[in-house]
């Protein structure tokens, strides 16, 4: 049986990992790896973003002796290489990845993963956007609204929101929903970057996720602290102009 890290403990490490208030913000910060369950780890990477400062980005790695899986690459190739080394050192090298949409905080490591022979996945829509931007494409294109990436790992596309191609990933064995940038964290009172967003469709898309995964115990937003299904309600409220 999967042993869950208590959410209160997640909040303790999360506040330490995310709170830069009162500190001098560094130009860069080292990637962090934090456990969500026995075999699911959050990888937390950072990048300086114009207009936003040093921004953290969440993804996960699912450790398995049969081949580990990365959901959303770290924000740089250097951090992606570090993540590959970390998994390999544990005897569970990465064999598969999925990027939940085309933005750099989800896809920056695809080129490196391809060069290592790793089976990279993204939606057909994501690959089309990456191709238009002249960026590396995932080897495998996903079509349709749902896709079994591995046993107990489901990709679900609910519709546009933060980006036209944003998907979520359900980890059934751990009851963890990797919401990506479709889902906003509890500590934010805005929708963040909306340059590619569909504000009118965002709320209905999250409603589909809410209905599909009633058993979610941990919900991981693309940026910010992990939470519960309350993050889905919070995101819907923000799309309606609430806080």
C-alpha positions in Angstrom: 0.0 0.0 0.0 1.3 3.5 -0.8 2.3 5.4 2.2 1.3 9.0 1.8 3.2 12.0 3.2 0.8 13.9 5.4 -0.3 17.1 3.8 0.7 19.1 6.9 4.3 17.8 6.3 4.1 18.8 2.7 3.1 22.3 3.7 6.1 22.5 6.1 8.6 21.6 3.4 6.7 23.6 0.9 6.9 26.8 2.8 10.6 26.3 3.2 11.1 25.5 -0.5 8.9 28.3 -1.9 9.2 31.2 0.6 11.8 33.6 -0.6 10.2 36.6 1.3 12.8 38.5 3.2 15.7 36.9 1.4 17.8 38.1 -1.3 16.5 36.4 -4.4 19.3 34.5 -6.1 19.8 34.5 -9.9 19.3 30.8 -9.9 18.4 28.1 -7.4 19.2 24.4 -7.4 16.6 21.9 -8.3 15.0 20.1 -5.3 13.5 16.6 -5.0 10.7 16.0 -2.5 8.6 12.9 -1.8 4.9 12.8 -2.4 4.6 9.0 -1.8 6.9 6.0 -1.7 7.6 6.1 -5.5 6.4 9.6 -6.6 8.7 12.5 -6.1 8.2 16.2 -6.9 11.0 17.8 -8.8 11.1 21.6 -8.2 13.1 23.7 -10.6 13.6 27.4 -10.9 14.2 30.1 -13.6 14.4 33.8 -13.8 11.4 35.0 -15.8 11.1 38.6 -17.0 8.4 40.4 -15.1 8.0 37.6 -12.5 11.5 37.2 -11.0 12.7 33.7 -9.8 9.8 31.4 -10.5 9.5 27.8 -9.3 8.0 25.0 -11.4 6.6 21.7 -10.4 6.9 18.3 -12.1 7.0 14.7 -10.9 9.1 11.6 -11.4 7.6 8.2 -10.8 10.3 5.8 -9.8 10.1 2.2 -11.1 12.6 -0.6 -11.6 10.8 -1.2 -14.9 11.6 2.3 -16.0 10.9 5.6 -14.3 8.6 8.3 -15.8 9.0 12.0 -15.8 5.8 14.1 -15.9 6.9 17.6 -17.2 10.6 18.2 -17.5 12.5 20.5 -15.2 13.0 24.1 -16.5 16.5 23.6 -17.8 18.5 20.9 -19.6 21.0 21.0 -16.7 18.3 20.1 -14.2 16.8 17.5 -16.5 20.3 15.8 -16.7 20.5 16.0 -12.9 17.1 14.3 -12.6 18.2 11.5 -15.0 21.3 10.9 -13.0 19.4 10.9 -9.7 17.0 8.2 -11.0 19.8 6.1 -12.5 21.8 6.2 -9.3 18.8 4.5 -7.6 18.8 1.7 -10.2 15.6 3.1 -11.8 16.6 4.9 -14.9 14.1 7.1 -16.8 12.6 5.5 -19.9 9.5 7.6 -20.5 8.3 11.2 -20.2 5.2 13.3 -20.8 5.0 17.0 -21.2 1.6 18.5 -20.2 1.7 21.5 -22.6 4.2 23.4 -24.8 5.5 26.0 -22.4 9.2 25.9 -21.5 8.6 24.9 -17.9 7.1 21.6 -19.2 9.2 20.9 -22.3 12.7 22.4 -21.9 14.3 18.9 -21.4 12.6 17.2 -24.3 15.7 17.6 -26.6 18.0 16.1 -24.0 15.6 13.2 -23.3 15.4 12.5 -27.0 19.2 12.4 -27.3 19.3 9.8 -24.4 16.9 7.5 -26.2 14.0 8.2 -23.8 10.5 7.7 -25.0 9.1 11.2 -24.9 5.4 11.9 -25.2 3.2 15.0 -25.8 -0.2 15.7 -27.3 -0.4 16.2 -31.1 -1.4 19.8 -30.3 1.7 20.4 -28.1 4.0 19.0 -30.8 2.4 21.3 -33.4 3.1 24.3 -31.2 6.7 23.2 -30.5 7.2 22.6 -34.2 6.0 26.1 -35.1 8.4 27.5 -32.5 11.3 25.5 -33.9 11.8 23.5 -30.6 12.4 19.8 -30.1 9.3 17.6 -30.5 8.2 14.6 -28.4 8.7 11.3 -30.2 5.2 10.0 -29.5 2.1 12.1 -30.2 -1.0 11.5 -28.1 -4.4 12.0 -29.6 -7.9 11.9 -28.0 -8.9 13.1 -24.5 -7.4 10.3 -22.5 -4.3 8.1 -22.8 -2.8 5.3 -20.7 0.9 6.4 -20.4 1.6 3.4 -18.2 -0.3 1.2 -15.8 -2.1 3.5 -13.4 -0.8 6.6 -15.2 -3.6 8.4 -17.2 -3.2 11.5 -19.3 -6.4 13.5 -19.6 -7.1 16.5 -21.8 -10.1 18.5 -20.4 -10.0 21.4 -22.8 -8.2 24.8 -23.0 -7.4 26.8 -19.9 -3.9 28.1 -19.1 -2.9 27.0 -22.6 -4.8 25.5 -25.5 -3.1 22.1 -25.0 -2.9 21.8 -21.2 -3.4 18.2 -19.9 -3.4 16.7 -16.4 -2.0 13.4 -15.3 -3.7 11.0 -12.8 -1.5 8.6 -10.8 -4.1 6.1 -9.7 -1.9 4.0 -7.3 -1.0 7.1 -5.3 -4.2 9.1 -5.7 -2.2 12.0 -6.9 -3.4 14.5 -9.6 -0.6 16.3 -11.5 -2.6 19.3 -12.5 0.1 21.2 -14.3 -0.5 24.9 -15.0 -4.2 24.3 -15.5 -4.4 24.3 -11.7 -3.5 27.3 -9.5 -2.0 27.0 -6.0 -3.9 28.1 -2.9 -1.5 30.9 -2.1 -2.1 32.7 -5.4 -5.0 35.1 -6.1 -4.5 35.4 -9.8 -4.4 33.2 -12.9 -0.7 34.0 -13.5 0.6 34.1 -17.0 -2.4 34.3 -19.4 -0.7 35.0 -22.7 -2.0 31.8 -24.2 -5.0 31.3 -22.0 -8.7 30.8 -22.8 -10.3 32.4 -19.7 -13.9 31.5 -20.6 -13.0 27.8 -21.1 -10.7 27.5 -18.2 -13.3 27.0 -15.5 -15.3 24.4 -17.5 -12.1 22.5 -18.2 -11.3 22.3 -14.5 -14.8 21.2 -13.8 -14.2 18.2 -16.0 -11.1 17.3 -14.0 -13.0 17.7 -10.8 -15.7 15.3 -11.9 -13.3 12.8 -13.3 -11.0 12.4 -10.3 -13.1 12.4 -7.1 -10.5 10.2 -5.3 -7.6 12.7 -5.7 -5.9 13.2 -2.3 -3.0 15.3 -3.4 -3.3 17.8 -6.2 -0.1 19.3 -7.6 -0.4 22.7 -9.4 2.2 23.7 -12.0 3.6 26.3 -9.6 3.2 26.6 -5.8 2.4 24.4 -3.0 0.6 21.0 -3.3 -2.9 20.8 -1.9 -6.1 18.9 -2.0 -9.1 18.9 -4.4 -9.8 22.4 -2.9 -7.2 23.7 -5.5 -9.6 22.8 -8.3 -12.4 24.8 -6.6 -9.9 27.6 -6.0 -8.9 27.7 -9.7 -12.5 27.7 -10.8 -13.2 30.7 -8.5 -10.2 32.6 -10.0 -11.6 32.0 -13.5 -14.9 33.6 -12.3 -13.1 36.6 -10.9 -13.0 35.3 -7.3 -10.1 34.8 -4.9 
